[in-house]
Amino acid sequence: MSPAQAKKNGLADDRITARVPHSTRTIIERAAAIYGATINQFIVQAAVERANEVLQNMEMVKLSSQDAQVFIEALTKPPVPNKKLQEAVRAHKRLVESRD
């Protein structure tokens, strides 16, 4: 099968390699056999699952009930802008307008 056909059929064409201790390979081989997959399939699936967990944990903000309540309060009842914030907004407007 040509590389173009492989891409069209959704087959992978990228390769990832890793050197592992023999004991690690043995564990992976046993687990893959129990799972009913090749070593490669097992490793890729495990890596994708773990990658998704890591990404989800990094992208999701977890708050305690108290912190969530404080956050909701800040959104629904924002404080009145103080003098420093008003000055910062004016400075920002001057900078942004001067670029236009």
C-alpha positions as CSV (number, residue, x, y, z in Angstrom):
1,M,0.0,0.0,0.0
2,S,1.4,3.4,-0.9
3,P,1.7,6.2,1.6
4,A,-1.1,8.1,-0.1
5,Q,-3.4,5.1,0.2
6,A,-2.5,4.6,3.8
7,K,-3.4,8.2,4.6
8,K,-6.7,7.9,2.7
9,N,-7.5,4.7,4.6
10,G,-6.7,6.5,7.9
11,L,-3.7,4.3,8.6
12,A,-0.9,5.7,10.6
13,D,2.3,6.8,9.0
14,D,4.2,8.3,11.9
15,R,6.5,6.2,14.1
16,I,7.4,6.5,17.7
17,T,10.1,4.3,19.2
18,A,11.3,3.8,22.8
19,R,14.0,1.8,24.5
20,V,12.8,0.1,27.7
21,P,14.3,-2.4,30.2
22,H,13.5,-6.0,29.5
23,S,11.3,-6.2,32.6
24,T,9.2,-3.4,31.3
25,R,8.8,-5.0,27.9
26,T,7.7,-8.3,29.7
27,I,5.0,-6.5,31.7
28,I,3.7,-4.7,28.6
29,E,3.7,-8.0,26.6
30,R,1.7,-9.7,29.3
31,A,-0.8,-6.9,29.6
32,A,-1.2,-6.6,25.8
33,A,-1.8,-10.3,25.5
34,I,-4.5,-10.2,28.2
35,Y,-6.0,-7.2,26.6
36,G,-6.0,-9.0,23.2
37,A,-3.9,-6.4,21.4
38,T,-0.5,-6.3,19.9
39,I,2.3,-4.6,21.9
40,N,2.1,-1.6,19.6
41,Q,-1.7,-1.3,19.8
42,F,-1.5,-1.6,23.6
43,I,1.2,1.0,24.0
44,V,-0.4,3.5,21.6
45,Q,-3.8,3.1,23.3
46,A,-2.3,3.5,26.8
47,A,-0.3,6.5,25.7
48,V,-3.4,8.2,24.1
49,E,-5.5,7.5,27.2
50,R,-2.8,9.0,29.5
51,A,-2.2,12.0,27.2
52,N,-6.0,12.8,27.3
53,E,-6.0,12.6,31.1
54,V,-3.0,15.0,31.3
55,L,-4.6,17.4,28.9
56,Q,-7.9,17.3,30.6
57,N,-6.3,17.9,34.0
58,M,-4.4,20.9,32.7
59,E,-7.4,22.4,30.8
60,M,-9.9,22.0,33.6
61,V,-10.0,24.3,36.6
62,K,-11.2,22.6,39.7
63,L,-12.6,24.8,42.5
64,S,-13.8,24.0,46.0
65,S,-17.4,24.9,46.8
66,Q,-16.2,28.0,48.6
67,D,-13.9,29.1,45.8
68,A,-16.7,28.5,43.2
69,Q,-19.0,30.7,45.2
70,V,-16.4,33.5,45.4
71,F,-15.9,33.2,41.6
72,I,-19.6,33.4,40.9
73,E,-20.0,36.4,43.2
74,A,-17.2,38.1,41.4
75,L,-18.9,37.5,38.0
76,T,-22.4,38.5,39.1
77,K,-21.4,41.4,41.4
78,P,-18.1,42.8,40.2
79,P,-16.4,45.4,42.4
80,V,-16.5,49.0,41.4
81,P,-13.3,49.9,39.4
82,N,-10.7,51.6,41.6
83,K,-8.6,54.5,40.5
84,K,-5.6,52.4,39.4
85,L,-7.8,50.2,37.2
86,Q,-9.4,53.3,35.6
87,E,-6.0,54.7,34.9
88,A,-4.8,51.4,33.4
89,V,-7.9,51.3,31.1
90,R,-7.1,54.8,29.9
91,A,-3.5,54.0,29.3
92,H,-4.5,50.9,27.4
93,K,-6.9,52.8,25.2
94,R,-4.2,55.4,24.4
95,L,-1.7,52.6,23.4
96,V,-4.3,50.7,21.4
97,E,-5.6,53.8,19.6
98,S,-2.2,55.1,18.8
99,R,-1.4,51.8,17.0
100,D,-4.5,52.2,14.7
